[in-house]
Amino acid sequence: MSSQSHLLHSLWNFALRLLTDPRCFTALALLVILGDAVLTQLIIRFVPYTEIDWETYMYQLELYLKGERDYALISGPTGPIVYPAGHVYIHHLLYTLTDSGTNLWKPQEIYAALYVSSLALTACIYKRAGSIPNWVLLLLPLSKRLHSIYVLRLFNDCWAVFAAQGAVFAFASGWDAVGILLLGGALSVKMCVLLYVPGLLVILFRRRGLLSTFLHMLLLGATQLLIGLPFLRQYPWSYLKNSYEFSRVFLFKWTVNWRFLGEELFLNPVWAKGLLAAHVGTLALFGLFRWCRSDGGVWRVLDRGLRKPTQPPTIVPLSADYVTTVLFTSNLIGILFARSLHYQFFSWYAMQLPFLAWRTKYPIPLRVALLVAIEYAWNVYPSTSFSSGVLVAANAALLLGIWFGYPEGVALAQAHTLKFE
């Protein structure tokens, strides 16, 4: 064998190890992160920035800096402020760092760092959970829409997503108090973080017991009170009404999902109630029949937990794989049944999609096809009946695949199979 052939053979073996050997997961993750950092800089350099909400964020922040604390009077070019106080504090810092929001290069670079940090955190979650092939990491940097949301649009969703991902990693590591604080920080930016709470309740109840679960939920509520305190002291009703408005109806023209239903049905209150019922019902089905199977079923878990509220009712230790799968699935269920999804909402689950696809039993080509279909739907602007239908169908197929696949994670499923072999 010539030296050139030997070199090529060695490079091939090295590449194969990077892509398939679990011991090389971190090395490949670092390469992916570095490569995506370069790609993100190229996007900032060569793709024009599009103004959507940044100017409004800065205008609202200036009203806050002038002493306004009534949420009803804090507004901007695209409308009133509709986010909790964590959003205000983050953009206060950004206002200071970006020359009062006028130097757009600076926030783009900050958001680039946020994006790369989110990617790194996602890789940490995947590694902690396990059972994900190394090469799946290569799918993470491929989203055109996600890069746009971060560095070309500067949406505040990105901050909530980063904190929520940090919370997922903390819960997967067993650091539940830290996870609650991070989740509270994420919730103080955007209410979408509430989509994780049903899955979190299952995890905390199984791992901590009834009393501890209640105390953790109190801590989550306390974070919102503490963060919103400057506004709650002066105009409590205005703050609560505007920052946690559950009745808000999003405009049909901006929605990416359910567009194929037509505007009349989309805006119908009966349809909204139907989606809410489907959301709650699907969560109940997963809670009853999927998320507690390793402990003998939900009724046994509830019986043990209610009889001994100070003790954890679980028999099987909850793995990082289980925790991550349940939290990501809880989030996906909420996204599927959300009446309106704007383009920036893709960030809520974009980096979770490869993980969720590998919690199905679909053939690998079908898993990849679902990811491509979801990416396609989020990149059609304006959305069409077809792209909207593709998104709903792909999200539903992904959730159905998890139901019949590994809803408690791969490790627990394999252990359960070995137990009865």
N, C-alpha and C positions, 0 to 999 in steps of 0.2 A: 504493500500500500504506500503510495506516494505521500509526501508530507502534506500536500494540498488536500488530498483525499482524507488523510487523518484529521486535519484541521476541520474540514467540513463535517466529518463524522462526530468529532467532539462537540462542535457547535450544535449539531442536530440533537445529540444526547442531552446537552445542557438545556436547550430550548424545550425538549420533551419533559425534562425534570421540572423545569419552571412551571409548565402547564399542567402537570399531573401529580407531582410528588407533594403531598401535604406539608412536608418539611420545608418546601420552597415557597409556601404560601406568602409569607411575609416579604420575601425577596421580590416576587412578582408584584405584590401590592405596591411596594415602593417604586418599582418601575412604572406601573400604571399611573400612580399619583404624580410622579415626575413628568411623565409624558403628557398627562392631562393638564398639568400646570403650564407647560409650554403651549399646548393647544389653546388654553384659555387666554393666554397673553396674545396669541396670534389673532384670536377673535376680537379682543379689545382693540388691537391695532388696525385691523382691516375691515371690520364689520361696523357700520354706523350704529350709534346709540339711538334708541327711540324713547322719547319722553312719554310717559304715561302717568305715573303717580308720584315720581320723585319731587316734582315742583309743588304738588299739593302737600306732601309730607313736610317740606321745608316751610311752606307758607303757614301751615297749622302750627309748626314748631315755633315760629316767630310770634304768633299770638300767645302761645304758652309762655315764652320768654318775657313777654310784655306784662305777664301777671294774670292772664285769663285762666280760670279754673273751671268755668262752666262749659261742659262738653257740648252743650247745645249751641254755644257761640264760637266754638273752634271749628272753622271750616276752611276750605280752599277751593281752587279752580274746579276740581272734580267732585266736590261735595264735602259734607261734614266728616269729622273724625268718627270712626266706627270701631276703633281698636282700643283695648285696655291700656293701662298706663305704662306697661313695659315697652310698648311701641314708642311712646313719647320719650322715655329715657334713652332708648337706643338711638333715636334720631336726634336727640339733644347732643349726644356724643358725636354722631356723624356730622351734625351741623357745625360743631366746633372744629372737627378734623378736616372739613372740606371747604373751608373759606365761606361759611354760611351757605353751603350747598351749591355754590356757583362754579367751583372747579370740578367738573364732571370726571376728570381723569382719576381724581383721588377716590371718590366712592366706587368707581369701577374697579380699582385696584383692591379696595377693601373687600368688595363683594367677590373678587377673584380669590382672595385669601380665604374668605368664608366658604366659597365653593370647594376649594381644594381641601379645606379642613373637614367639610362635610363628607367628601369622598374618602378621606383618611379614616374618619370615624365609622363610615359604613364598612370599610374593609376590616376594621377592628371588630365590628359586630359580627360580620360574616365569619371571621376567624374564631371568635369566642363561641359562636353557635356551632360551628363545624358542619360537616356533611355537605359542603359546597365545593365542587371541583375548582381547582385553582383558576382554570381558564375562563370561568364565568366572570372573574374580575374584569376581563377584557371588554365585557358588555357595558360596564358602568360608564365609561366616558363617551359613549356613542350617541347620546341624546342631544340633538340640535336644539330642541325646545328648552331643555333644562339649562344649557349654557346661556341661552337667551334670557331666561327668567332671572338668572343671577347677574350677569355682567352687562347685558344690553337693556334691561328693564328696571333693575334695582328694586324688586318687590320686597315688601317686608315679610312675606311668607318665608323667605330664606332663613331669617333669624329664628322663627318659630320652629322650622324644620330642624335646624342645627341643634337647638336645645332639646327638642323631642327625641332626636337620635341619640343625644347624650344620655337622656333619661332611659331609653331602651337599653343602651349599653350598661348603665348602672343597674337596672333591674335584672338584666341577664347575668350580671356579676354578683347578684345578691345584696347590692347596696341600696336597699329599698328607700331609706330616708333621703339619700342623695338623689335617687331617682325621682322622688316626689318633689324635691326642691327644683330640680331641673325641669320637670314637667310643669310645675307651677310657673317657672320663668317663661316657658314656651307658651303656656296658656295666657300669660299676661301680654302676649303679642298678638295672638290670634286664637279664636275659639275653636278652630278646627282640631286642636289638640284634644278636645273632649272625645274624639272618636276612639282614642286609645283606652279610655276609662273603663268601658265594659270588660275588655280583656284583662285590664289591670286588676279589676275587682276579683276576677276568678283567680288570678295569680296570687294576690295578697291573701285572699281567704284560704287558699290551699296551703300556702307557705307560712302564713302568720297566724291564722285563726280569726275569728269574728271580731274580737275586741281590738286587736292590733290593726285590722283592716279599717275599722271605724276611726281609730286614732290617726292613721295615715291619711284618710280622706279629710279629716279635720285639718290636718297639716296642709293639705293641698288647698283647702278653702282659706286657711289663714294666710297663705302666700298671696292670694288675690286681694285680701283685705289690706295686708301690709303694703303691697306694691301700689294699690290704688288710694292709699290713705290721704295724700295731699288733695285729691279731688273729692274723696268721700267726706272729708271734714267740712267742706264748703257747699258742695252741690251733689249730695249723695244720689238723689233720684236721677238727675241729669246724667251723671257718670254711669250708673248701672243701666239706665235705659239705652244709652247710646253705645256703650262699649260691649255690652252683653245682650244685644238685641236678637232674640231668637225668632222673632216674627218677620224679619226682613225678607222681602221678596226680590231676588235678583232679576235683572232685565233679561228677557228672552234672547235679545240680539247678541249677548255676549256668551251664552252658554255653549259648552262643548258637548255636553251629553243631553240625551232626551229631546234633542231638537226635532227628531223625526216624528214626534207626536204632534207637532204643530203648536202655534202660540196659544190658541184658545184652551186646549187641554193642559198645556204646560203650566199656565197661570191659574188653572182651576184649583180652588182650595181643596176639593175632594181628592184630586190627584196628589197634592202635597200630603194630605193625611194618609193616603194609601201608601205612599213611599215611606212615611214614618212608620206605619204599621209593618211594612215589609222589612224595614231596617231592624226594628225591635224583634220581629218574629225570627229573622235569620240569626240574630245574636242569640236568641233564646234556644234555637235549634242547635247551634254550635255549643252553647253552654250545657244543654241537656244531653246531647248525644255524641259530642266529639271532644270537648276540652277536658273531660274528667274520666275518660275511659280507663286510663292506666291506674286509677284509684278505685276501680270497681263501679264507676258510674256516679252521676251527680247526686243521686239520693243518698248513697252511702256517705259521700263527702259532706253533704248538708247535715245528715244525721250526726256524724261525729263532730262536726263543727258547732252545731247548735247545742249539743249535750255538754261539750267542753269548750266554751267560747274563748278561753285563754290559751288554748293549745292548738297547734296546727293540725288540721284533720287529714293531711296527706300522708300516705304510706310510702309513696315513691318520691324521692327527692326531685325537685323541679330543676331540670337542666337548663343551661343557657339556650339550647336549641328550642326547648319547649316554650320558654318565656318569649323569645324573639318571634317564634312562629305565631303564638297567640296574639301578641301585641300588633304585629304586622297584619294579621288576618282581621283583627278587630278594626283596624284603620281601613283596610280594603273594603270591608262590609259597609262602612259609613260612606266611603267614596262612591261605591256602586249605587247606593240608594239616595245620594244627594240629588236634589232636584236640579240644581244648577252648579256647574263646574266652570269657572273661568280659566283662562289659559295658565295663569300663575299657579292655580291649584294643582297642576301636574307635579309641582315640587313636593307636594305632600307625600307622594308615594313612589316617585320616579326611581330613587335609588334602592327601594325595597323590592321592586318588581322581579329582578333576577332571582333573589332569594325565594320569593313566593312561587315563582315558576318551578323552582327545584323542590318545592314541597308538594308538587303534584306527581302523579305517576305517568303523565303523558310522555310519549316518545320525545326525545330531545329536539328533533325538527319541529314538532308541534309547539313545544315550549318556546323555542326561538321565534316561531311564527306568531305566537300570541304577543310576545314582546314587540315585534316589528309592527303588528297591527295597532297596538296601543300607541306606539311612537308615531305611526302614520296619522292616527286620528287627532293627536294633539298638535300636529304640524300643519293641518289643513286650516287655512284662515281666509275668509271666515268659515266657520264650520258649516257642514252641509248635513242633510238628512242621512246621507250615506256614511260620512265620517262619524257622525254621532251614533249611528246604529252599530258601526264597527267597534267603537269604544265601549258601548254598553255590552255588546255581545262578548268582546274579548275579556272585559273585567268579570262578567258573569261566568265565562268559561274557566277563567283562572280560579275564581272562588269555588266553583263546582269541582275543579281538579283537586283543590286542597281538601275539600269535604271527603272525597273518595281516595285521597292520597295520604298525606302525613299531617293531619291537623294538630297533632301534638309534637311534631318534629320527627325527624328520621330516627334519632337515637332511641326514643321511647318505643316507636313502632317496631324497630328491630329487636329490642329487648322483649317486647310483648310477643313477637313471633317466636323467638327462641324459647320462651317460657312454655309455649304450648306445643313445641315440636317434640 
